[in-house]
Amino acid sequence: MKAKNCLIFGGSGQIGSFLIRKLTKNNIRVTVVTRNIHQKGLKIKTQGNAGYIEIKETNIYEEKKIEKLFSTADYCINLVGILYEKKRGNTFKNIHTVFPTLLSKLCKKYNLKHFIHLSALGINEAKDSNYAISKLEGEKNILNNFSKTTILRPSVVFSNSDNFSTLFMTLLSRLPIFPLYYSGKTKFMPIHCSDLTDVIYHVLSKETHSQIIECVGPEILSFKEILEILLDLIEKKRLLVPIPLSFAKLTAKFFQLLPKPLLTEDQLRLLKYDNINSGKYKTNSEIGIKSKLFFKEEVKKYSFMWKEGGQYSLEKYNYRKPDVEK
């Protein structure tokens, strides 16, 4: 029996790494597309079973190179996304609208069995966010172009290689005071990367053609609760201070000038809206793949690097202090 061939765009990120391991473990060949094979190639090669990974170098503007890849593909998965815009064409419109639209057209042209596109949760309500608008336009075009499409909308995704829990633990370990935007009331349903890849594999293997699936974790946490959990895990005490929106906008203007912005004006607008399931679409639980991993329990496994003692943290080695002899 011929092995299935899955074309993956954005496979060098945290989700891609988990997904490659999951697919190759289940005898699915993957072709991973990257912009820089010299920088990312070695990392990608080590993520799955030998002989099941092929790496191709191209970028989103080389349409002819991209089209050639579809001639041998059975499935296509798009994980490409950005949280802030950069120069050289890395805009929300190009990444979230134009590129996915191209992929969906090629899926139709080469009659692929399934196209899975990773979008984001909470974008329906965020009408004033350029990020959300670009995601919605991309989804609309994809569904119009290719009927055998599944769009996955995850809440915030976390793992030991994320830019969420690790970033906040770094900031909380260094800053004596941490700002709470919108009083820290914004709600999230964090989903672990391995739970999300279980959903992707299920959709792929069962050929689930639900148009939109909301992917959420097993609990609802406010932004303030997330920060409090992280502070508890790294054993730090910090002041969490609600700040006025006017001051928040001012800080966002400054932060977005950094090479890797801590916060942009667009992200600040997104924080107004809860990042939980809407009730309008099926969730991962409703298709039979319930999230199992809880935020605090999983982050605890890699939080030791931000604790006193770092990698030599006593808890990491399950060290138990001996009882004092009386």
N, C-alpha and C positions, 0 to 999 in steps of 0.2 A: 504494500500500500504506500503510495506516494505521500511524503510528509507535507503538511500544510505549510505554506509560506506566508509569513506575516510581515508587512512593511511597517516600520515604526519611525515616525518623525518625532524628534525630541526625546530620544532614548537615553541621553547621557545625564539627565537630571535624576532627582531622587525617585520619582515614580517610575521612570524608565528602567532604572537599575533593579528595582523590585520586580517589575513586569518581565524583564528579560529572563530573570531567574525562574519565574513562575512558568513562562511559556516554554522555555527550552527543557525544563524539568519534565514537562508533559509532551515532549517530542514534537514541538512546533518549531520549525525553522524561522529565524528572524533575520530580516535585513534592516539594520539600523542606519539611519541617515543622520550625518553630523556635518556641521560647517567646518570643523577642523579635526581631521583624522589624526594629525600628529599630536594634538593636545588631548583629545578624548579617546582615541583608538584603544590604547592599552587598558584604560579603565573599563571600557565597554567589553573588550575581549574577555575580561576576567569575571564578567557577571553571569555567564551561563555555561552550559555544557559545550565542550570543544566539538566543532563540526556543525554546530547548530546556529552559529552567529556569523553573519557577513556584514561588513561595514562599508558604507559608501559615503563619499564626500561630495557634498553639494550645498547650495544655499537656496533660500526661498525664491530667488530671482532667476535661477537657472532652470527655466521651465522644460527645456528639451531634455536635460539630464534627469530631471524628476520624472518625466513621462516614460523614459526608458525603463525605469524601475518597476512600473506597473505591469509590464508585459509578462512577468513571471510571478506576480503576487496573487494570493487568494483573498487576503484581508489587508486592510489598512487601518492603522491606529495613529491618531494625531494627538500628541501630548504637548505641542509647542504653545507657549504662552508667556507673556511678560507682565510684571506688576507695575512697571513704570516705563515711560518712553525714553529712548536714547536717540542719538544722532545716527546718521548713515541709514536711514530708512526703517529703523526699528520702532515704528509707530504702532499704536493700537490697531489702527485700520489695516495696515499691511499684515500684521501678525495674526490678528483675531478675525479679520473679515476676508481680505483678499486671498491669503494663502489657503485657509480651509475651503474657500469657494473653489479654488483651483483643484484641490485634492478631490473634492466631491465630483467635479466634472470628469476627472480622470478615472475615478471609480466607476462611473457610469460608462465611459468610453470603453474601458477594458473589462466591463461586466464582472467586477469583483463581488464576492459573496457577501461582504459586510464592511461597512465603514464605521469605526468607533471614534468619536470626537470628544475630547475632554474640554468642557466649558467651565462654568463657575456657578455656584449657588447664590441666590439673592439678587440676580441681575435684573429681574423683571421690575422690581420696585425702584431700583437706583437709576432713575431716568436722567438725573443730573450728573452722572459719571460717564466720562468718555470711555473708560474701561468697560463698563457695563453695556454701553451703547454698541461698541465694536463687537462685543461677544454676542449680543442679540442679533445684530445684522449678519454675523457669520453663521449663526444657527439657522436663521431664516433662509439664507442662500443654500446652505447644505441640504436642508430638508426639501427645498424646491428642486434641487439638482439630482438627488440620489435617494430613492425610496428606501433602500436597504441600509439605513443609517440609524445608529443609536447615539444619542448625545447624553453624556454623563455630566451631571452638575454636582461636584463635590463641595462640601463645606471645607474649612481650612484643613489641609493635609499635614500630618506631622510624622516625624521619624527622627532617628539619630543624625540624619544628614539633611534635615530641613532648613529653611530660612525663617522659621517661625519660633518654635520653642527654644532652639539654640541661640537665636538672636536675642530674644527677650531675657534669657538667662545671662547672657553676656552683659546686656545693658543693666539688668538688675544687680549684678555683682559689682558694677562699677559706679553706678549713680546712687547718691544718697536719697534723692527724691525722684519719683517717677510720675509723669502726668497721666491723668485719666481723662481721655477724650469722651465726651458725652456721658460723663460721670461713670464711665466703665460699665454701662448698662447694656451695651450691644451684646446680643446672644449668638453663640456659635455651637456647632455640633461637631467638634474635631473628630476626624476619621484617620485612623492609622494607615500608613502607606500600604501595608500588607493586606489590610481589609479592603482597601480600594482596588488593589490588583486582583484580589479574589473576585470582586465584582466584574472587573474587565474580563478576566478569564471565563467566568460563567457566561457572560453575554456573548463572548466569542465562541465558546465551545457549544453552547446551547442554541446559538444563532437567535438570540432574543432581539426582536426588532421593535421593541417599545421605543417610540421616538425620543422621549426624554425620561431619564431616570435620575432622581435626586439621591446622591450618595452621602449619607450622614453617619456619624458615630453613635454610640449607645447612650449618650448623655448630652444634656444642654448645659452649657457653662457661659456665664457672662464674662466679658473681658476682664473685669475686676477679679472674678473668681479664678480665672486662668493665671493672672499675675500672682494671686495669693498662693495658689498651688505651687507655682514655680519658686516663689520665695521660701516656702516651707521645705521644698525638696533641696534647695541649695543652702538652707539654713542661714538665711539672711533676713534682716529686718530693715525695711525701707518704708518711707512715707509715700503713700499713694494719694496724690492730690488732684482732685477735679479742677480743671482749668477752664476759664471762659472760652467760648468758641472764637471770639475775636483774637485772643492770644494764641489759640491753637492754629488759626489760619496764618498768623504771623510766623510761627515756628515752622509750619509746613513750607512756607515760601523760602525759608532759609534752608531747611533740610533737603529740599528737592534740588538744590544747587550742588550737593555733594556727588562725587562719582557714583557711589551706591547710596541713593537716598534712603534715609531712615523713615521718612514720611513725605508724601507729596500731597498737594491740594486735592488731587483726584482721590487718593486713598482716604483722605480725611472725610470727603463726601460719602465714600462707600461705608465708612464706619457708622454712619447714621442708621444704617439698615441692618436688621437682624440677619444672620447667616444660618438660618435653620430651614427645615423642610416647609414648603408652602402649603402642602395639602392638595395642590392642583395636579401633581404628577405622582407616579409610582416612586417608591423609595427602594433602596437596595433590599431592605427587609421584605418588602412586598413581592420581590421576585425570587425570594428564597435565600438571600445571602445577607444574613444579619451580621452587623459589626460586633466583634467580640472584645476588642481591645480598648480599655479605658485610658483616658489621658494621663492621669496621675501615675497609674501603675506602670505604664510604658515609659514615660519620661524619666521615672525614677531609675530605670536601668542604665541611663546614660548621663544622668545629671551630676554624677560624682566629679566630673571635670570642672564644675563650677563651685564645688564645695571646698572647704578648708582641707588642704592636703592633696587636692586634685586626684590624679591617678593613683595616689597612695592612700586614698580615703579608706578608713577602717571598714566602713560599711560595704565597700566594693568587694572586699575579701571575706565578708560575713564574719568579721572579727567580733568576738565576744569577750568583754573584759572579765578576767577571772574574779571570782568572789573573794572579797577581802576576808582573810582569816581573823576571827575574833580571838 
